[in-house]
């Protein structure tokens, strides 16, 4: 039976409503979140996807980073080389030691202004420090591929690779999906969200629903029960440790082949501090992760800079060092002072 013209018009109107209604909700939601909660839109102004090391900084970008908790609100500038530097990279000065810092958001300086990032403390008349935090991805495996891809361009004399035991082990164990060649060697890394186009990932409204609305609807997580059982790494975390061994061995070989020195700057874990984490089991597991990683670095014969061994962190302990998901200006100052002292000692020992 053929539909009447009126029925056809109704059917078309219904189809259009079904298609356009979700788009209208998304448009209104996106407008609301960007107006009232702009922090949800900040991240993708600074970063973009990379086919080999997952994420990199967007060359020439500038803007603001605002905490979802409103704890910080700061500017950032990314140069033409995709580093968090105010100026573009010029020819290498043979009279200066060029230091390249790689790492995650703690090296990028999430939470502080450009001049407050710990890497900037290394800049002086004898040293040119380059900040590749987040430019090198977010973990040791992405940093390994970043260095292989950009070492000849950036020409460092020394690479300081920042490690944060809890974050890095979790990234290596759960977030990174390794792409291997026929010989079993790592050639690229995929993130579980890589199938989603950047334009979709950049939307603030879905992130707002995921991070704020959904947790509020679910309610607080259940309280962890105390246990006398000894803590141990999971099988997945053991895999993360083996991956860390693989990529650090490869990074060390890559740098040594070009006459570049590698040091590992191992950050303190916020989960170890009783002022920031009251659950004793969480603290014990964080401490175990740190100990296992330090033991691995010693086994590999890598030079380790451990700020917890120095006096600089004494004035920036507990919540003064780490804020809500970022390192504070006081924490950056403490790490910068420690790294500068270790760099001076390393230079004198050369």
N, C-alpha and C positions, 0 to 999 in steps of 0.2 A: 504494500500500500504506500503510495507516494505521500510525502509530507506536504502539508499546505505551506504557502509562503510564510504565513505567520509562525508556524511551528519551526520552520527552518531558521527564521530570525531569532526565535527563542533559543534554539539549540546553539546557534553561533554565539549568542550573547552569553550563554552558560559556559561554553568552551573558553571564550575570552576571559570570563570572570575567573575560571579555574586556573588559567595561565597567569593572568595579571595580578590576582590577589596576593600570591606569595611574593611576587616581585615588589608589589606596593608595600607589603609588610617589611620586606628586606630594606627597601629604600627608606622608609620611615624609621625603622630601627637603626639603620646605619647613620642616618642624620642625627638621631637623638644621641647615640653613643658618642659620635665624634664631637658633638656640641657639649654634652654634659660630662663625658668621661674620655677626654682625648688621649689618655695614656694608652688605650687599647689600640690606637692607630699609629703610635709613634714608631714601633719597632721596624715595620716594613718600609718606613721612609729611609732607614739607615742600611738595611741589609737586602740582599737578593740571593736567589738560588745560584749554585755553581754545580756544573755537571760532574765534577771530580771530588771536591772537598765540601760538598753540601751547601755551605753558606759562605758569603763573603760580604765585605762592606761595599756599599754603592759609591763608586768614584764620584767626587764632587758634591756629594750630598751634605746637607747641613740642616739643622733643626733643633728640636727639643726632645729630651727623654723625660717622661713624667711617670712616677711610680703609681701603680694602681692604688696604693695605700696613701698617696699624696706625700710620701716621706721625702721624695726628692723631685726636683724640677730643674734640669740643667740643659745647657746647650751642648752641641757637638759639631765638629767640622771634620769632614773626610776629604783628603787631598785627591789629586788626579790618579795617584797610584793605589787608591783604595785603602789607605792607612789613616788612623785617627791622628792626623798631623795638620797643623794650621797651614804649612807651606808645602808646595809640591817638592818632590825629591829632585835634587840637582846632581851634578857630577860628584862622585865620591872624592872627599878631601883626603889625600894621602897622609896628611899630618894628623888626622883624627881616627880614633878607633870607632868603627861603626858597629853598634850593638842593635840587634833585631830581637824584640820581645814578641813571642807568640803565646797564645793562650785563649781563654774564653772571656766571658764578660768581665771577670776580675782584672784582666789585663787591658781590655778595651776601656774600662773605667766607668761601667754602668753605675750611676749614682753620684758622679762628681763631674765638675767642669774639666775642660781640656787640660788646663794647667795644673790640676790637682791629681791627675793620674800618676801612679807610682813610677811609670816609665820616664816621665819628664824629669824626675829627680836625677837621672843619670846624665842628662845633657849638661855639658860644660865645655870649657875651651879645648879639652882633649878628647871629648867623646860626643859622637852623634848617635842619639838613641831613636830608634824607629819603633812605633807601636803598631804591631800587627795583630793585636787582640781582636777577635771576631773576624778579622780579615782572613785568618787561618782556620776558619771554622770554629768548632766548639769543643774539641777533644784532641788527645794525642794522635789519633789516627788521621783526623783531618789535617792536623798540623804537619804530619809526615808528608802527606801528598802536596800540601801547600808549599813546603820547603823545596820539594823536588821540582815543583813547577815554577817557582819564582826566585830560587836562590841566585841564579846567574844575573837576574835583573836587579835584585836588591843588594847583592854583594856585601853581606855582613862579614865582619871578622869574628864576631862572637854572637851566638844565639842563646838567649835566655828563654827556656821553655817553662812556662808556669804550669804546675800541676796542682789540682785541688782533689785530694784522694777520693772523697765521696762522689763528687760530680763526675770525675773522669771515669771511675770504675763503673758507675751506672750508665754513662754514655757508651762506653765500650761494650758493656754486657747486654744492654737492652735497646738502645736507640740507633746504633750504627748497624746498617745492613751492608756487609762487605760484598763487593763485586770483584771476583777473582778471574785471572786469565787461565789459560789451559795448563800452565805450570803451577797454579795454585797461589800466585802472587797477587797481592792487593793492587788493584788498578783504579778503583773508584769506590765511593761510599754513597749509599742512598739512605735517606731518612724515611721513616714510616709515612711521613706526610708528603713525600716528593711527588706522588701521583696527583696531588692537588695543585693546580696552576697558581703561580704567584699572585695573580689578580684576585683569586678567591682567598688565598691565605692572608692577603693584605686587608681583607674586610674586618672591621672592628666589631660589628654586631655579633657574628658567630662566636668570636673570642669572648665577648662580654657574656653571652649566654653560657658558654662553657665554664668560664672561670668565676663568675659571680652569681648568676641566677641559679644554675644547676646545683652548685654546692649549698646554696642557701635553702633550696627546696629539699635536698637530701637530709639536711641537718648536720650537726657535728659528727665527726667520725667516732667510732667506739673507742673507749678508753683502753689503752694497751694494758694487759695484765702483767704484773711483775712475775718474773721467772728466775729460778736459781740455775737453770740449765746454762752451760757455757755457750757463749756466742761462737758462731762459725760462719765462714763465707758460704754462700749458696753455690751450687754447681754453675749457675750462670755467672756469678761473680768470679769464680775460678777461671771461667772462659775469658772474662774481661781482663784478668791478670795475664793470661797467656797472650791475649791480643796486645796488651801493653808491652810485654816482652818483645813481641814481633816488631811492632812499629818503632819502639825506641832503638832496638838493634839496627833496624833499617835506617832510621834518622841519623844515628851515630855514624854509620858507614857512609851515608850521603855527604854529611858535613866533613868528615875526616878526609874524604876523597878530594875535597876542594880546599883543604887547609883551614877549615872553620871550626872553632871550638864550640862545644855544646855544654851548657850547664843546666841543671834542673832546679828550678826555684819552687820548692814544695810549700804551698800555703797551709796555714793551720786550718783545721776543719771546724766550722761553726757548731757541728753536732757534738764535739768533744766537750765543749764548755758547759758546766752546770747552770750558768746564768742564762744561757739561751736554749738549752734542752734539758728538761728536768727528768726525762725518762732515762734511768741508768742503763738500760739495755741498749737504747739508741746510742748513747755515748760509748758504751763498750764496743759495739759493732763498728762505730766510726773510728775508734782507736785501733781496732784490729785491722781495718782496711789500711789505715795509715802505716802501721807497722809492717804489713805485708808488702806494701808498695816500696817503702824505704829499704826493706830487705832485698827486694828485686833490683832496685837501683844500685845497691852495693854489690850484688852478684854480677851485674853487668859492667861494673867498674866505672860508672858514670859519676861525674862531679855533682854533688848535691849541695845546694844552699838551703838551709833549713832555718827560717826566721825565728822559730821557737827556741833556738839555741842562743839567740842574741838578746841584748838588752832593749832593743828598739821597740819591741812589742809590749813591754811592761806597762806602758801608759795607754795602750790601745787594746786592752783585753776585753773579752765578753762582748756585750752589745755595742760597746764603743767601736769595736773593730768591724763587725758585720752588722749591717742593718737588716731590713726586711728583704732578703734576697739580693743584697749587693754589699760591696765593701765601702765603708764610709770614707770621708775625707781623712779622718784620723787614721784609719787602717791603711789607706794609700800612703800617707805620710810616713807611717812606721815601716811599711814594706820598702818604700823608696829609700829611706835612710839606711835600712839594712842592706839593700841591694847595692847602693852606692859604696858603702864600706867594704863589702865583699868584692866589688869590682875594682876598687883601689888596691886591695890586697892582691887580687889576681893579676893586675897590671904590674905591680911591683915584683911579683914572683916570676914573671915571664923571662 
